Amino acid sequence: MSKQTKPGKQMIQKIMSILFLLFLMGMVVFNMVKKDQGFSENENRMLASKPKITLSGLTSGRYMKQYEAYKSDQFAGRDVWVQTKTRADKLSGKKEENGVFQGKEHYLMEDIVTPVLETMKENLEAMKTFQKKYKDIPMNVLLVPDAANIMKDKLPAFAVTADQSKQIKEVKNVLGDGFIWNDAQKPLKANQKEDIYYHTDHHWTTQGAYEVFQSMTKSLGIDKNRLVKMKPYAVSDSFQGTLSATSGFESHYQEPIYIYLPVDEPAEVLVNYVEEREKTVSMYDSDKLKEKDQYGMFLNGNHPLVSIKTTSPSSERILVIKDSYANCFIPFLTPYYREVMVVDPRYYYGDIHKLMEEHHFNRVLFLYNANTFFGDNNLSGVLASDSNETK
Amino acid sequence: MVFSSIIFLFTFLPVMLLLYYVVPKQFRNIIMLLCSLVFYAWGEPVYVFLMVFSILFNYISGLDISRKLSNKNMARQSLIFTIVVNIGILGFFKYYGFLLENINAILPFHIPYRELALPIGISFYTFQTLSYIIDVYRGHVAVQKNIISFGVYVSMFPQLIAGPIVRYADIEKQLRTRTESWNKFGNGVLFFIRGLAKKVLLANAIGMVFTKVTGLSGGEMSVTSAWLGCFAYFFQIYFDFSGYSDMAIGLGRMFGFEFLKNFDYPYIAKSITDFWRRWHISLGTWFREYVYIPLGGNRVSVAKNIRNIFVVWFLTGMWHGASWNFIVWGLYYGAILLLEKFVLKNILEKMPNILKHIYSILLIMIGWVFFFSPDLGGAVHYLGIMFGAGKHVFIDSQAVYLLGTNWLLWITLVLCSTPLVFQWGERFLYQRQKPRVVVGCVVYGALLLLCVAYLVTETYNPFLYFRF
């Protein structure tokens, strides 16, 4: 550093000194003045609050980690900084972020999950044992593939994903003839030019669900003469899904949510959220449309156990064991079943065998999205709860 | 605490700068010492006391040895005692587990042990205290009677966690008198921003590619993917480490200190000998000064010279980590250096430059495989895939994807590994009649803002299902 520094460099150094200090001090002041935020709409979670100082927290280093998280979460202009980063990423051509692909035509697609073999084996064995126990009750399995599988042509160039078609086929083979297998790939592929998946969310659209429903009415035992005509109605045009939140891509893209209602008189329903002890008369919760996760308006999101009683002329009862994909599918079932009972194994801690005994279901439907199914580790536990088990 | 974090940039650093420049000059060392202890304690709330002990112990030893300098034997005894204590502490925390593991492998019974957490920076500050003690003994430096100044030398936060390893002789005068100026400060800011950008924008980005490749199961890895993974690490470790060193030098300058550079574009080396004059320079210098030369260096018989080189490289490998693959890594380089010195010298000189570069980069990449693999077996396996062992496809769509989607990043990494970018930048900005001051400030400012955006996003963690 003993060379004579060029005057141009000296100028830049002096100016950058001042700018750097101004920037640091500016952000410090900004942060001091800004009030701490609680819930973040964009991230759909509570932001860290100022941690309390405790001796054990200090000696273990936990306090320091909490304080760092607090300072980061509450950093002034956080959302703007995050947007800047994603814009810079896009400029550099990045097409994948946090497991989400930026596809063509504004489609965001979740990467295909590779199943953990151990847990998947357990789940499939549990399903087979369950079916054998209730072998007089027909059981349908609907495993819905993800957008990255159906709309391969929309993935970014060179993108490589695991083969979900192969994975789904293996599940079909392992489950065997005891189950009524429903193929969702065919109707979805046939309609892939339509909006069958959301652009910014990992769920299928109501239209996608309806196409698949229509392809399987026979296997659900529904008489084609009794099929109810349904029409789509838009309930929102400002939906921004989870994929755009995770990846930061398409943060300004808004899309519609449709519900399908019978053209003629609607079947009336009584929806009972059993564990929460709440009852409503609609399967749609319009309050949720004011929140960020608007998909939650279908059946008010995910609940452990929901009992839906209808005024359908049918006397059949169906049990649906599912993940969130079923939430927009279930309204298609209500015209044809007197009772639709919905179990989400991720939150259900009850005894499913007691449920089976008490309600005398005519049919069971397993409805899962493939990625969720292959990442699931709750199903076997719920199905296996045996009366012999000591709690 | 790490430099590339929100808490450092917007809480610690502003407070530190304010305190340091507000107090009168004679108190600046105290401020530096206290704040550095806080900086260290933030990451090591318990082991900060170990470092304080090391400061006190070495301070007293320094006084002790300097008092005994007239009596060489007594001084030597004190020196050996001090060295043993320092290395004992380092050895205990760093190598205890490794030692027992290997003893257990040989013994018929098993000695149980608990893995100790390694105190951050202990390898760095121990080498600094050793450099001080040995130089006092040799009479190269005057003993430091001011405990504050000595404490600053050992613990000052810019170089505490990840170097450069500062020799006491290089900084002795600066502890007493150093000049701070807008120019120096600004130079530090530029260094800091460059280092931050290297770490946050380059190293972290290519690190994700590396993670992706090492996450592939054996069956899914093509030969090209294996090479891409190795290249990814090759760049990641360089930009991470040299970025951190740049930040350390930059921060030092902001407080008036001048550290020597730690990296000199190592990847444009024309031989492995050349590479080690450009990579982690402060470590190489330390080993040369305090191990190689005391052992006789190259002023001894050829046999002893070879022994000296092997000792240095064995220790260099061990310094990097308590595991056999690091030791193999060190010895690997020791062997190559010996070959270059005694066997390949003439051949290398006559090779065209392009071959020299390919030769060097190839050997460096192979070395990194030993470095990043979890163990020796893993390293051999990975190298096997790279060189065609086993039934691995040469190239697959995964490899094309990793290469294609990151094309801009790969090009940037290659260019920034050479002096071209920096030289061109300097020419473009300063070496003209009318220097492009505005452009320069805009570029540096934009880099800083972009890095902050990336740091904020690191904790961006959306929860996908409804809140509980």
HADDOCK unambig.tbl for C-alpha pairs under 7 A between the chains (distance, minus, plus):
assign (segid A and resid 6 and name CA) (segid B and resid 430 and name CA) 6.79 0.50 0.50
assign (segid A and resid 8 and name CA) (segid B and resid 430 and name CA) 4.96 0.50 0.50
assign (segid A and resid 8 and name CA) (segid B and resid 435 and name CA) 5.05 0.50 0.50
assign (segid A and resid 8 and name CA) (segid B and resid 437 and name CA) 6.51 0.50 0.50
assign (segid A and resid 9 and name CA) (segid B and resid 430 and name CA) 5.86 0.50 0.50
assign (segid A and resid 10 and name CA) (segid B and resid 183 and name CA) 6.18 0.50 0.50
assign (segid A and resid 11 and name CA) (segid B and resid 437 and name CA) 6.83 0.50 0.50
assign (segid A and resid 12 and name CA) (segid B and resid 437 and name CA) 5.63 0.50 0.50
assign (segid A and resid 12 and name CA) (segid B and resid 440 and name CA) 6.65 0.50 0.50
assign (segid A and resid 12 and name CA) (segid B and resid 441 and name CA) 6.23 0.50 0.50
assign (segid A and resid 13 and name CA) (segid B and resid 183 and name CA) 5.80 0.50 0.50
assign (segid A and resid 13 and name CA) (segid B and resid 186 and name CA) 4.05 0.50 0.50
assign (segid A and resid 13 and name CA) (segid B and resid 187 and name CA) 5.52 0.50 0.50
assign (segid A and resid 14 and name CA) (segid B and resid 182 and name CA) 5.71 0.50 0.50
assign (segid A and resid 14 and name CA) (segid B and resid 183 and name CA) 5.62 0.50 0.50
assign (segid A and resid 14 and name CA) (segid B and resid 186 and name CA) 5.36 0.50 0.50
assign (segid A and resid 16 and name CA) (segid B and resid 186 and name CA) 5.89 0.50 0.50
assign (segid A and resid 16 and name CA) (segid B and resid 189 and name CA) 7.00 0.50 0.50
assign (segid A and resid 16 and name CA) (segid B and resid 441 and name CA) 6.37 0.50 0.50
assign (segid A and resid 17 and name CA) (segid B and resid 182 and name CA) 6.78 0.50 0.50
assign (segid A and resid 17 and name CA) (segid B and resid 185 and name CA) 6.28 0.50 0.50
assign (segid A and resid 17 and name CA) (segid B and resid 186 and name CA) 4.49 0.50 0.50
assign (segid A and resid 17 and name CA) (segid B and resid 189 and name CA) 6.40 0.50 0.50
assign (segid A and resid 24 and name CA) (segid B and resid 10 and name CA) 6.11 0.50 0.50
assign (segid A and resid 24 and name CA) (segid B and resid 14 and name CA) 6.40 0.50 0.50
assign (segid A and resid 25 and name CA) (segid B and resid 14 and name CA) 6.57 0.50 0.50
assign (segid A and resid 27 and name CA) (segid B and resid 10 and name CA) 6.92 0.50 0.50
assign (segid A and resid 28 and name CA) (segid B and resid 10 and name CA) 6.11 0.50 0.50
assign (segid A and resid 43 and name CA) (segid B and resid 461 and name CA) 6.48 0.50 0.50
assign (segid A and resid 43 and name CA) (segid B and resid 462 and name CA) 3.89 0.50 0.50
assign (segid A and resid 43 and name CA) (segid B and resid 463 and name CA) 6.06 0.50 0.50
assign (segid A and resid 44 and name CA) (segid B and resid 462 and name CA) 5.77 0.50 0.50
assign (segid A and resid 44 and name CA) (segid B and resid 463 and name CA) 5.36 0.50 0.50
assign (segid A and resid 44 and name CA) (segid B and resid 464 and name CA) 6.84 0.50 0.50
assign (segid A and resid 45 and name CA) (segid B and resid 462 and name CA) 6.50 0.50 0.50
assign (segid A and resid 45 and name CA) (segid B and resid 463 and name CA) 5.64 0.50 0.50
assign (segid A and resid 45 and name CA) (segid B and resid 467 and name CA) 6.57 0.50 0.50
assign (segid A and resid 58 and name CA) (segid B and resid 45 and name CA) 6.70 0.50 0.50
assign (segid A and resid 59 and name CA) (segid B and resid 45 and name CA) 5.33 0.50 0.50
assign (segid A and resid 59 and name CA) (segid B and resid 46 and name CA) 6.13 0.50 0.50
assign (segid A and resid 61 and name CA) (segid B and resid 43 and name CA) 6.82 0.50 0.50
assign (segid A and resid 61 and name CA) (segid B and resid 45 and name CA) 6.29 0.50 0.50
assign (segid A and resid 64 and name CA) (segid B and resid 42 and name CA) 6.39 0.50 0.50
assign (segid A and resid 68 and name CA) (segid B and resid 7 and name CA) 5.90 0.50 0.50
assign (segid A and resid 71 and name CA) (segid B and resid 7 and name CA) 6.59 0.50 0.50
assign (segid A and resid 72 and name CA) (segid B and resid 6 and name CA) 6.19 0.50 0.50
assign (segid A and resid 72 and name CA) (segid B and resid 456 and name CA) 6.36 0.50 0.50
assign (segid A and resid 72 and name CA) (segid B and resid 459 and name CA) 6.94 0.50 0.50
assign (segid A and resid 78 and name CA) (segid B and resid 456 and name CA) 6.82 0.50 0.50
assign (segid A and resid 81 and name CA) (segid B and resid 453 and name CA) 4.63 0.50 0.50
assign (segid A and resid 81 and name CA) (segid B and resid 456 and name CA) 6.64 0.50 0.50
assign (segid A and resid 82 and name CA) (segid B and resid 453 and name CA) 5.99 0.50 0.50
assign (segid A and resid 82 and name CA) (segid B and resid 456 and name CA) 6.70 0.50 0.50
assign (segid A and resid 82 and name CA) (segid B and resid 457 and name CA) 5.27 0.50 0.50
assign (segid A and resid 84 and name CA) (segid B and resid 453 and name CA) 6.32 0.50 0.50
assign (segid A and resid 85 and name CA) (segid B and resid 450 and name CA) 6.92 0.50 0.50
assign (segid A and resid 85 and name CA) (segid B and resid 453 and name CA) 5.41 0.50 0.50
assign (segid A and resid 85 and name CA) (segid B and resid 454 and name CA) 5.79 0.50 0.50
assign (segid A and resid 92 and name CA) (segid B and resid 408 and name CA) 6.72 0.50 0.50
assign (segid A and resid 93 and name CA) (segid B and resid 405 and name CA) 6.94 0.50 0.50
assign (segid A and resid 94 and name CA) (segid B and resid 405 and name CA) 6.47 0.50 0.50
assign (segid A and resid 158 and name CA) (segid B and resid 397 and name CA) 6.64 0.50 0.50
assign (segid A and resid 158 and name CA) (segid B and resid 400 and name CA) 6.58 0.50 0.50
assign (segid A and resid 158 and name CA) (segid B and resid 401 and name CA) 4.78 0.50 0.50
assign (segid A and resid 159 and name CA) (segid B and resid 401 and name CA) 5.83 0.50 0.50
assign (segid A and resid 160 and name CA) (segid B and resid 397 and name CA) 6.54 0.50 0.50
assign (segid A and resid 160 and name CA) (segid B and resid 398 and name CA) 5.91 0.50 0.50
assign (segid A and resid 242 and name CA) (segid B and resid 464 and name CA) 6.01 0.50 0.50
assign (segid A and resid 245 and name CA) (segid B and resid 462 and name CA) 6.62 0.50 0.50
assign (segid A and resid 246 and name CA) (segid B and resid 462 and name CA) 5.98 0.50 0.50
